[in-house]
Amino acid sequence: MEQRTATAPPGLVGLLRRFVESAGGFTLHHRTGEPAHDGVSVCATPEASLSFPLSAWDDAEVAAWFHTWAARIRGSELHLGGWLDPATQWVSLDVVRVYPPDRRRDAVHQGRALHQKAVFDLGEGEALAVVRTP
């Protein structure tokens, strides 16, 4: 039985973990809370990121992160997202910006500027490696 927390809606943390484990990640639409399916997701606020090995997933820590950042981005154009690096099995939870599909190049540029490993094309379901320049 999933333990309820006071910092996130009941069942949400378990759902987020299932998204990470089964689909490799998620981006929740900022208005509806439903998974976003279009555009290119890129970390917008690196200082908001929470990263840890999948094996160390802690429901209370994830719930607290969700509560903190959901409240801070309310009313903005930012979203909450997360992904699992398949090579390292590390989870990254992030505050993200979703660029429209026709601004894919801008999303990659933003990812590069913020020293990200990749951005994620939600419509195509693929991670786009961000090549860093020295």
Sequence and secondary structure as in RCSB ss.txt:
>XXXX:A:sequence
MEQRTATAPPGLVGLLRRFVESAGGFTLHHRTGEPAHDGVSVCATPEASLSFPLSAWDDAEVAAWFHTWAARIRG
SELHLGGWLDPATQWVSLDVVRVYPPDRRRDAVHQGRALHQKAVFDLGEGEALAVVRTP
>XXXX:A:secstr
     SSS TTHHHHHHHHHHHHSEEEE TTT SB  SSEEEES GGG EEEEGGG  HHHHHHHHHHHHHHHTT
SSEEEEEEEETTTTEEEEEEEEEE GGGHHHHHHHHHHTT SEEEETTTTEEEE     
